[in-house]
Amino acid sequence: MTSDPRRNLPSVDAILVALPGLPVSGPERTLAAEAAREVLGEARKSALAEARPSLQELASRTRMVIERRLAPSLVRVVNASGVILQTNLGRAPLGRAALEAMAEAGAYSNLEFDLGTGMRGSRHEHLRDMIRRATGAEDGLVANNNAAALFMVLQVFGQGREVIVSRGQAVEIGGGFRIPDVLRQSGARLVEVGTTNRTYASDYEAAITADTAAILRVHTSNFQVVGFTAEPTVGELVEVARQRGVLLIDDLGSGCLVETRAYGLAHEPTVQESLSAGSDLALFSGDKLLGGPQSGIIAGRSELVAELRRHPLARALRVDKLTIAALNATLMQYVLGRQDSAIPVWEMLRREPASLRRRARRWARSAGERGVVVRSRTMVGGGSLPGQGVETWCAAITHADGADGLARRLRERQAPVIGRIENGAVLLDPRTVEPADDRLVDEAVSAVLSDSGG
Ligand SMILES: *Cc1c(COP(=O)(O)O)cnc(C)c1O
């Protein structure tokens, strides 16, 4: 009988000696020792069942554990899911101008420094002009996201007073973000009017009291109410609000600056429409249809924006220099009319079916007999334009282990490829993939199918 194989495993020190280039002390060595202990623990558990691993084998397992631990948690993925604003994948992908602006501003910058006078400046100054030009607003301010923007606006103008919301708009936006909760948290009192499917301007009018601060209109971004429905237009609400001396706050959600019908989609309310109809403040996200960084933009009347800017919450919810740089560069593309080529969201929507079909065919071919080309739809996603999409072509790929197994293998690649599962196949949509990344999809598909005899 041989002795217990667990006794014959090398020591932690022996493994560390087998890792060339490891410093003799310090945090890197501590990390390596921790990894080696972990690997030895695993080896001990399985030593009775399997052959005793060699020192080299243990050292290489230790190196893998170290590498995994030091790898960045946030990595780039290839979004072949066919959802343009995929919340789980970071919503809007930034355009080149925005990425370059971030790299530039990441060093020292004139964030709060007036280069003309050499005196202290304000970070809020950087975006004012661009917001005005892009939206037609008198003034603008930016918070961390649209939820923060809404919270700030409600607290500054609604605290201790009443804010009127249609029952059809007291909605949950996603991730547990519910309009009635935000209202309550801000210290405003919610007054609901109308019904889930029909609310009239007269309902708002009847609810206004001496305590009313504002009417809040919320764009129902992530669902549709169809059939017997009615909602007053912004213009009608503006009339009620003006007559009775209350504010009209319009939470647009997506912050669209262009006519979506030109892209084959339904009409999404634009910021310009809301402001020119007379809403006092329009609120919208920077990273939905706008196609910029995560942020919440407040555009509207200058005295209201000035009051927000002076409030302590503007400090608590302020954006970072990287966001300012990226948002400025994004808005600039709209001001110059270049969104179709410079903002990925619109560029993707503009892609030609013929070239999408060619790309899908190439990916399908990488899967051999397991791949076919199918017609499908790219969805806008991200709580914008519910149910709206445009026609596309996808590679539909199957695997002996089923679609879940195939999707997992594609995800586990060093450059993860994210598809979506439909009818037992993984669909890969070229519309949401940069053509420069096509090679990564080709390689992933062929590797995954050849590995496992798919
Ligand atoms: C998405 C959305 C929000 C939240 O915006 P974030 O930028 O994600 O914080 C608020 N209101 C509406 C109507 C939305 O669609």
The ligand as an SDF file (V2000), in Angstrom:
LIG
                    3D

 15 15  0  0  0  0  0  0  0  0999 V2000
  -34.7280   55.5710  -17.9730 C   0  0  0  0  0  0  0  0  0  0  0  0
  -35.6360   56.5320  -17.3530 C   0  0  0  0  0  0  0  0  0  0  0  0
  -35.3030   57.1880  -16.1530 C   0  0  0  0  0  0  0  0  0  0  0  0
  -34.0130   56.8830  -15.4310 C   0  0  0  0  0  0  0  0  0  0  0  0
  -32.9390   57.3780  -16.1530 O   0  0  0  0  0  0  0  0  0  0  0  0
  -31.4430   56.8970  -15.7780 P   0  0  0  0  0  0  0  0  0  0  0  0
  -30.5780   57.7560  -16.6320 O   0  0  0  0  0  0  0  0  0  0  0  0
  -31.3790   55.4520  -16.0790 O   0  0  0  0  0  0  0  0  0  0  0  0
  -31.2680   57.1840  -14.3290 O   0  0  0  0  0  0  0  0  0  0  0  0
  -36.1930   58.0780  -15.6160 C   0  0  0  0  0  0  0  0  0  0  0  0
  -37.3710   58.3310  -16.2260 N   0  0  0  0  0  0  0  0  0  0  0  0
  -37.7270   57.7550  -17.3870 C   0  0  0  0  0  0  0  0  0  0  0  0
  -39.0460   58.0780  -17.9950 C   0  0  0  0  0  0  0  0  0  0  0  0
  -36.8770   56.8240  -17.9790 C   0  0  0  0  0  0  0  0  0  0  0  0
  -37.2320   56.2140  -19.1240 O   0  0  0  0  0  0  0  0  0  0  0  0
  1  2  1  0
  2  3  1  0
  2 14  2  0
  3  4  1  0
  3 10  2  0
  4  5  1  0
  5  6  1  0
  6  7  2  0
  6  8  1  0
  6  9  1  0
 10 11  1  0
 11 12  2  0
 12 13  1  0
 12 14  1  0
 14 15  1  0
M  END
$$$$
